[in-house]
């Protein structure tokens, strides 16, 4: 059960994603800022990757509607901006 003992009811994946796509967010950082801003409706999860894991989730670029132009090797990610 979630914090506070209240089970949250979220929109189905496709409906929530349709709303999110209209926002025009271009990164996970922008998502997190918007999510914490108080503008996120309570029926859209702050962690859609967890909530929709087996219900349509593909990736953050898919959720937000942007193309991932940068492809980095896993080892590059661990080095930060050095790669």
N, C-alpha and C positions, 0 to 999 in steps of 0.2 A: 504494500500500500504506500502511496506517495506521502511526502512530508505533510503534516497537518491532519493526516487520517482521512483526507477527502480524495476519492477517486476522480480524476479529471476525465472529462469527455472531450475528445478532439474530433475535428472534422475528418472525414475520410481523406486519404492522401491526395487524390486528384483535386478535390475541392480546396484543400489547404494550399496546395502548390499553385493553383490558379490565382489565388489571392496574393501569394508571395511573388509570383512572376510580375504582377502589376506594379510592384514596388520598385523594380529596376535595380535591385541590389547587385553589386558586382563582386562581392567577396564574402568569405565567412566572417571576416572582421566587421564588415558593414552589417551583416546579419546579427552578430552578437550585440553590436551597438544599438541597432533597432530593437532587438528583442528585449534589451534592458531598459529601453527608453520609456516604457509604459504605453507605447502605441500598439504593441502586439496583443491581438485579441486572445482571451483566455482559451479559446477553442483551437488555437494553433500552438503546437508545442515549441518550447525554447530549444529543445534537443530533438529535432525531427529525425535525425539519423538514428536515434535510439527507438523512438516511438513507432516509426514507419519501417523499421529494419526488415521485416518480412511482409510488408504491406505496400510495396511499390518503390521504396527507397533505392536510388541508383547511386547518386553522388551529390556533393555540394554544388558543383557546377550545374547539374541537372535540376536540382531543387530550386536554385536561384535563377536559372536560365541564362547562364553565360558559358562561353567556351573556355576551356582550360588551354591556354596557349603555351604555357610553360610546362615542359616535361623534364623532370629532374629525377636522377637515380636516387634510390633510397639512401645511399651513402652520402649524397650531396645534401639531403635534407638534414641529416644529423650534424653536418658541419655548419649549418646556418647559412649565411650569405657568402661563404667562401667558395663554393663550388662553381 
